[in-house]
Amino acid sequence: MEEKIRAVNNTCFKCHGVMGQATPGRRSRGADKGNFQREFVYATYDTPQPDKNAYIYGALARDGVSGMACHRIVEDKPVKGEPDPITSFLKNNITGNFTTGKPEDIFGPFEDDKIVTDPMNNSLGIKPKHDPYIKNSRMCGNCHTINLPLMDNPSDDPTHHTWSS
């Protein structure tokens, strides 16, 4: 049962609590994909927690979906051996399995020579960069195409998902 709870928390919070889940060290590209605990969302500075940073992850997750998280997504390259980019995307990059650029990079739809970067640079210390991928529906599909784990049969592996080729 514990494994199923962990699978649901990690699946949902990859998008719905993306900043808490994606905090450095919390998000891995491995099979476990980080370990965000639902209790983090309720943690405050003075709440005793085994993880001393739980209240930070929780506060970030309570902010929900963040434009900053979306504007850091970069296009995933197709996995070698996949027959086409769409199949590769559907097998590897949905349900919050997106790739982000470097922490100092943020991407937008406007050409670099047609946007004033000073306001964002002055307030965040980041100059936005053009990336046409931000206009691609596949970028949004990272979270808006969902492959939920099977939970209704106790003999099934909770990490096995319902989509297949």
C-alpha positions in Angstrom: 0.0 0.0 0.0 2.9 2.4 0.8 4.3 1.9 -2.7 0.9 2.8 -4.2 0.6 6.0 -2.1 4.1 7.0 -3.2 3.3 6.3 -6.8 0.2 8.5 -6.7 1.9 11.3 -4.9 4.8 11.3 -7.3 2.6 11.1 -10.3 0.3 14.0 -9.3 2.8 16.3 -7.8 5.1 16.2 -10.9 2.7 18.7 -12.4 0.4 19.9 -9.7 3.2 20.7 -7.2 5.9 21.0 -9.8 8.1 23.5 -8.0 8.2 21.5 -4.7 8.7 18.2 -6.7 11.3 19.7 -9.0 13.4 21.4 -6.3 17.0 20.4 -6.9 17.7 16.9 -5.6 14.0 16.0 -5.5 13.4 15.2 -9.2 15.3 12.4 -10.8 15.0 11.0 -14.3 15.2 7.4 -12.8 12.4 5.0 -12.2 11.6 6.5 -8.8 11.2 10.0 -10.2 11.8 11.6 -6.8 9.9 11.1 -3.6 7.5 13.9 -2.9 5.4 13.2 0.2 1.8 14.6 0.6 2.7 15.6 4.1 5.2 18.2 2.7 2.2 20.2 1.5 1.0 20.7 5.1 4.4 21.3 6.6 5.3 24.6 8.1 8.6 25.9 9.5 7.8 24.6 13.0 6.3 21.3 11.9 8.5 18.4 13.0 9.5 16.5 9.8 12.1 13.8 9.1 13.2 15.9 6.1 14.3 19.3 7.5 13.4 21.0 4.1 9.9 19.6 4.0 8.3 22.9 4.6 10.2 24.5 1.7 9.1 21.8 -0.7 5.6 22.0 0.6 5.4 25.8 0.2 6.7 25.5 -3.3 4.2 22.8 -4.1 1.3 24.8 -2.6 2.0 27.4 -5.3 0.8 24.8 -7.8 1.5 25.1 -11.4 4.0 27.8 -12.1 4.7 29.7 -15.3 8.4 29.7 -14.3 8.4 25.9 -14.4 6.7 25.8 -17.8 9.1 28.4 -19.2 12.1 26.2 -18.3 11.0 23.2 -20.3 13.1 22.3 -23.2 12.3 20.0 -26.1 13.0 16.3 -25.4 15.0 14.5 -28.0 13.4 11.2 -29.3 14.8 8.1 -27.6 17.1 6.1 -29.8 15.3 3.1 -31.4 11.8 4.6 -31.2 10.0 4.6 -34.6 9.0 8.3 -34.6 9.1 11.4 -32.3 5.5 11.1 -31.3 5.8 7.5 -30.1 9.0 8.5 -28.3 7.2 11.4 -26.7 4.2 9.3 -25.6 6.3 6.6 -24.1 8.8 8.8 -22.3 7.7 12.4 -21.8 4.1 12.6 -20.6 2.7 12.7 -17.1 5.1 15.3 -16.0 8.3 13.7 -17.4 9.7 16.8 -19.0 13.2 18.0 -19.3 14.3 21.5 -18.1 17.1 23.7 -19.3 19.8 25.2 -17.1 18.5 27.0 -13.9 19.7 30.3 -15.3 17.7 29.9 -18.5 14.1 30.8 -19.1 12.4 30.5 -22.5 9.6 32.4 -24.3 7.9 32.7 -27.7 9.4 36.1 -28.6 12.5 36.5 -30.8 15.5 37.6 -28.9 15.9 40.8 -31.0 12.2 41.8 -30.5 11.8 41.8 -26.8 13.1 44.0 -24.0 14.8 41.7 -21.5 15.6 44.3 -18.9 12.4 44.0 -16.7 12.8 40.3 -16.2 16.6 40.5 -15.9 16.2 43.3 -13.2 13.5 41.5 -11.2 14.7 37.8 -11.5 18.3 38.1 -12.8 17.4 36.1 -15.8 17.3 37.2 -19.5 14.5 35.3 -21.4 15.6 33.5 -24.5 13.6 32.6 -27.6 12.6 29.0 -28.0 10.0 28.0 -30.6 9.2 24.9 -28.5 7.2 27.0 -26.1 4.5 27.3 -28.8 4.5 23.6 -29.5 1.5 21.7 -28.0 3.9 18.9 -27.1 5.4 21.1 -24.4 2.0 21.4 -22.8 1.4 17.8 -23.4 4.2 16.9 -20.9 1.6 17.5 -18.2 -1.7 17.5 -20.1 -1.2 14.0 -21.5 -1.6 11.7 -18.6 -0.8 8.1 -18.1 -2.1 7.0 -14.7 -0.8 4.0 -12.9 -3.1 1.0 -12.5 -4.4 0.9 -8.9 -7.5 -1.3 -9.0 -5.8 -4.7 -9.0 -3.6 -5.4 -6.0 -1.6 -7.9 -8.0 -0.6 -5.3 -10.6 2.6 -3.3 -10.3 1.6 0.2 -9.2 4.3 1.7 -11.4 2.9 0.0 -14.5 0.9 2.5 -16.5 -2.1 2.0 -18.8 -0.6 3.4 -22.1 1.1 1.0 -24.4 2.1 1.1 -28.0 
